[in-house]
Amino acid sequence: QFADQLKGLVRVSRIESPEAALLTPEQGFFLRENLKLKLLNARLGLLSRQLESSRADLAAASVLLGKYFDTSSRKTQTAANLLLLVQSQMKTLQLPRVDETLAALATAAAGR
């Protein structure tokens, strides 16, 4: 009789993404913080002219979104679309050279 009751308590089902289902609330918090850090690192990499690092951080953020967040949610879809847009713009990005920037600043300073 105890075994029958125990069988009624346990349910076996197939989960496509078991990692996301096993996250505790604390782990979910740290997952969101990790995503924020990846996006901030991408921003800092872009500001410091490290395009490859920025591209890698954006790709990692996309993987996190697809793997751990609800892809049917409108907010997640919007974030994923924005990440794809930024990644496509990063492919064709040409930053001005440092010497050109310094020459432009010197010209502007001389014009005062």
Backbone as CSV, one residue per row, in Angstrom:
resi,resn,N_x,N_y,N_z,CA_x,CA_y,CA_z,C_x,C_y,C_z
1,GLN,0.832,-1.187,0.000,0.000,0.000,0.000,0.880,1.256,0.000
2,PHE,1.942,1.263,0.775,2.856,2.400,0.801,3.517,2.590,-0.563
3,ALA,3.854,1.488,-1.211,4.486,1.553,-2.534,3.524,2.165,-3.549
4,ASP,2.256,1.862,-3.470,1.257,2.433,-4.378,1.117,3.934,-4.161
5,GLN,1.145,4.348,-2.900,1.063,5.776,-2.603,2.305,6.498,-3.100
6,LEU,3.444,5.871,-2.960,4.695,6.466,-3.428,4.690,6.614,-4.948
7,LYS,4.181,5.628,-5.657,4.097,5.718,-7.118,3.180,6.857,-7.551
8,GLY,2.148,7.128,-6.767,1.238,8.225,-7.089,1.879,9.594,-6.892
9,LEU,2.908,9.662,-6.073,3.582,10.933,-5.817,4.637,11.268,-6.865
10,VAL,5.147,10.275,-7.527,6.236,10.477,-8.489,5.662,10.467,-9.895
11,ARG,6.034,11.472,-10.669,5.596,11.551,-12.061,6.836,11.669,-12.938
12,VAL,6.906,10.877,-13.950,8.031,10.900,-14.872,7.555,11.526,-16.181
13,SER,8.276,12.552,-16.638,7.947,13.178,-17.914,9.236,13.623,-18.591
14,ARG,9.149,13.866,-19.867,10.321,14.268,-20.645,10.422,15.793,-20.647
15,ILE,11.614,16.297,-20.338,11.876,17.739,-20.344,12.936,17.996,-21.403
16,GLU,12.639,18.906,-22.324,13.565,19.196,-23.412,14.834,19.882,-22.920
17,SER,14.698,20.766,-21.958,15.845,21.498,-21.433,15.921,21.295,-19.924
18,PRO,16.534,20.204,-19.473,16.513,19.909,-18.033,17.289,20.905,-17.190
19,GLU,18.281,21.586,-17.768,19.060,22.537,-16.982,18.180,23.670,-16.465
20,ALA,17.328,24.200,-17.322,16.472,25.321,-16.931,15.441,24.901,-15.890
21,ALA,14.946,23.698,-15.979,13.919,23.242,-15.044,14.485,22.991,-13.653
22,LEU,15.771,22.773,-13.547,16.369,22.439,-12.262,16.971,23.640,-11.543
23,LEU,16.761,24.827,-12.047,17.327,26.018,-11.417,16.514,26.419,-10.194
24,THR,17.218,26.700,-9.110,16.559,27.233,-7.926,16.338,28.730,-8.130
25,PRO,15.511,29.371,-7.322,15.328,30.822,-7.473,16.635,31.603,-7.342
26,GLU,17.518,31.154,-6.448,18.803,31.836,-6.302,19.641,31.697,-7.568
27,GLN,19.621,30.501,-8.163,20.359,30.285,-9.396,19.770,31.109,-10.539
28,GLY,18.453,31.251,-10.540,17.805,32.093,-11.553,18.250,33.540,-11.430
29,PHE,18.390,34.000,-10.195,18.869,35.358,-9.969,20.276,35.528,-10.529
30,PHE,21.149,34.572,-10.208,22.524,34.662,-10.688,22.622,34.485,-12.196
31,LEU,21.716,33.730,-12.776,21.674,33.594,-14.231,21.347,34.931,-14.886
32,ARG,20.356,35.641,-14.342,20.009,36.965,-14.883,21.164,37.947,-14.703
33,GLU,21.822,37.877,-13.555,22.973,38.755,-13.323,24.120,38.425,-14.278
34,ASN,24.323,37.150,-14.557,25.365,36.738,-15.489,25.061,37.264,-16.887
35,LEU,23.783,37.225,-17.278,23.390,37.768,-18.579,23.673,39.270,-18.639
36,LYS,23.350,39.980,-17.568,23.632,41.419,-17.523,25.129,41.686,-17.644
37,LEU,25.936,40.870,-16.954,27.382,41.047,-17.010,27.927,40.780,-18.411
38,LYS,27.383,39.783,-19.091,27.815,39.510,-20.475,27.525,40.717,-21.360
39,LEU,26.353,41.309,-21.199,25.997,42.471,-22.020,26.854,43.690,-21.664
40,LEU,27.139,43.872,-20.381,28.023,44.975,-19.975,29.444,44.765,-20.479
41,ASN,29.912,43.521,-20.450,31.240,43.223,-20.981,31.304,43.495,-22.475
42,ALA,30.234,43.173,-23.188,30.198,43.457,-24.626,30.270,44.964,-24.868
43,ARG,29.567,45.709,-24.049,29.589,47.172,-24.182,30.981,47.726,-23.887
44,LEU,31.597,47.255,-22.812,32.943,47.722,-22.473,33.967,47.301,-23.526
45,GLY,33.803,46.114,-24.074,34.695,45.666,-25.138,34.584,46.543,-26.366
46,LEU,33.378,46.958,-26.677,33.181,47.849,-27.824,33.804,49.210,-27.558
47,LEU,33.632,49.728,-26.351,34.213,51.021,-26.008,35.738,50.984,-25.988
48,SER,36.296,49.816,-25.667,37.752,49.701,-25.641,38.302,49.134,-26.948
49,ARG,37.473,49.100,-27.975,37.859,48.682,-29.332,38.286,47.225,-29.404
50,GLN,37.715,46.389,-28.584,37.979,44.952,-28.619,36.753,44.260,-29.210
51,LEU,36.653,44.312,-30.531,35.459,43.837,-31.216,35.253,42.335,-31.063
52,GLU,36.317,41.561,-31.116,36.167,40.108,-30.988,35.628,39.727,-29.616
53,SER,36.098,40.394,-28.597,35.603,40.140,-27.247,34.121,40.508,-27.139
54,SER,33.742,41.620,-27.751,32.338,42.041,-27.736,31.463,41.042,-28.470
55,ARG,31.937,40.578,-29.608,31.166,39.585,-30.372,30.999,38.293,-29.584
56,ALA,32.052,37.871,-28.894,31.977,36.641,-28.094,30.991,36.801,-26.938
57,ASP,30.999,37.959,-26.293,30.066,38.184,-25.181,28.622,38.245,-25.672
58,LEU,28.399,38.835,-26.831,27.043,38.874,-27.382,26.566,37.479,-27.769
59,ALA,27.464,36.677,-28.317,27.103,35.302,-28.662,26.779,34.496,-27.407
60,ALA,27.565,34.694,-26.354,27.300,33.994,-25.092,25.959,34.422,-24.496
61,ALA,25.633,35.695,-24.611,24.339,36.181,-24.116,23.195,35.565,-24.909
62,SER,23.369,35.418,-26.206,22.334,34.780,-27.033,22.127,33.327,-26.635
63,VAL,23.220,32.628,-26.352,23.116,31.230,-25.929,22.391,31.137,-24.598
64,LEU,22.717,32.030,-23.660,22.028,32.035,-22.366,20.530,32.269,-22.539
65,LEU,20.177,33.223,-23.390,18.755,33.503,-23.617,18.031,32.291,-24.189
66,GLY,18.647,31.659,-25.174,17.997,30.525,-25.809,17.923,29.287,-24.942
67,LYS,18.888,29.126,-24.056,18.964,27.898,-23.266,18.175,27.964,-21.964
68,TYR,18.192,29.097,-21.291,17.636,29.165,-19.941,16.374,30.002,-19.801
69,PHE,16.008,30.762,-20.806,14.847,31.629,-20.686,13.708,31.094,-21.546
70,ASP,12.505,31.484,-21.210,11.309,31.031,-21.916,11.260,31.694,-23.287
71,THR,11.535,30.917,-24.335,11.600,31.485,-25.684,10.225,31.837,-26.247
72,SER,9.166,31.397,-25.598,7.829,31.774,-26.061,7.370,33.100,-25.461
73,SER,8.132,33.623,-24.496,7.800,34.897,-23.869,8.113,36.048,-24.820
74,ARG,7.254,37.049,-24.835,7.448,38.193,-25.716,8.707,38.978,-25.349
75,LYS,8.967,39.122,-24.049,10.165,39.854,-23.614,11.443,39.138,-24.048
76,THR,11.441,37.820,-23.929,12.615,37.051,-24.352,12.801,37.141,-25.857
77,GLN,11.719,37.080,-26.607,11.806,37.206,-28.067,12.323,38.576,-28.467
78,THR,11.868,39.617,-27.786,12.342,40.969,-28.071,13.833,41.093,-27.780
79,ALA,14.265,40.568,-26.644,15.684,40.622,-26.283,16.524,39.831,-27.288
80,ALA,16.037,38.656,-27.708,16.772,37.839,-28.678,16.871,38.552,-30.022
81,ASN,15.786,39.197,-30.441,15.806,39.942,-31.706,16.768,41.119,-31.636
82,LEU,16.793,41.809,-30.504,17.733,42.926,-30.344,19.182,42.441,-30.359
83,LEU,19.431,41.310,-29.728,20.779,40.746,-29.747,21.192,40.366,-31.168
84,LEU,20.268,39.782,-31.923,20.577,39.445,-33.318,20.858,40.686,-34.141
85,LEU,20.097,41.743,-33.901,20.302,43.003,-34.621,21.675,43.593,-34.307
86,VAL,22.025,43.608,-33.037,23.335,44.148,-32.632,24.458,43.290,-33.206
87,GLN,24.280,41.957,-33.172,25.312,41.082,-33.717,25.489,41.299,-35.222
88,SER,24.406,41.513,-35.936,24.529,41.748,-37.376,25.198,43.091,-37.660
89,GLN,24.939,44.089,-36.825,25.589,45.382,-37.000,27.063,45.322,-36.632
90,MET,27.411,44.451,-35.694,28.820,44.311,-35.288,29.655,43.669,-36.396
91,LYS,29.023,42.887,-37.276,29.765,42.229,-38.351,30.323,43.245,-39.338
92,THR,29.598,44.333,-39.556,30.015,45.331,-40.551,30.599,46.584,-39.909
93,LEU,30.819,46.537,-38.618,31.285,47.720,-37.894,32.743,48.025,-38.228
94,GLN,32.999,49.255,-38.577,34.361,49.734,-38.809,34.602,50.914,-37.883
95,LEU,35.438,50.710,-36.896,35.742,51.794,-35.961,36.793,52.713,-36.577
96,PRO,36.688,54.016,-36.302,37.730,54.914,-36.800,39.056,54.613,-36.117
97,ARG,40.120,54.839,-36.844,41.438,54.590,-36.273,41.746,55.651,-35.220
98,VAL,42.600,55.289,-34.290,42.926,56.181,-33.178,43.623,57.442,-33.685
99,ASP,44.529,57.308,-34.649,45.239,58.491,-35.138,44.300,59.454,-35.856
100,GLU,43.274,58.931,-36.535,42.280,59.803,-37.171,41.473,60.557,-36.117
101,THR,41.137,59.874,-35.044,40.386,60.507,-33.963,41.218,61.606,-33.305
102,LEU,42.478,61.317,-33.045,43.352,62.316,-32.425,43.564,63.514,-33.346
103,ALA,43.671,63.271,-34.648,43.823,64.371,-35.600,42.567,65.233,-35.634
104,ALA,41.402,64.623,-35.561,40.157,65.371,-35.544,40.045,66.196,-34.269
105,LEU,40.459,65.621,-33.140,40.430,66.380,-31.881,41.411,67.551,-31.899
106,ALA,42.589,67.345,-32.480,43.569,68.422,-32.562,43.063,69.537,-33.467
107,THR,42.404,69.179,-34.560,41.830,70.179,-35.457,40.731,70.972,-34.757
108,ALA,39.882,70.275,-34.004,38.807,70.953,-33.288,39.371,71.872,-32.212
109,ALA,40.407,71.446,-31.527,41.009,72.260,-30.468,41.708,73.468,-31.051
110,ALA,42.302,73.342,-32.224,42.982,74.473,-32.865,41.990,75.507,-33.380
111,GLY,40.779,75.102,-33.644,39.766,76.008,-34.183,39.116,76.888,-33.121
112,ARG,39.392,76.683,-31.868,38.762,77.480,-30.802,39.325,78.844,-30.719
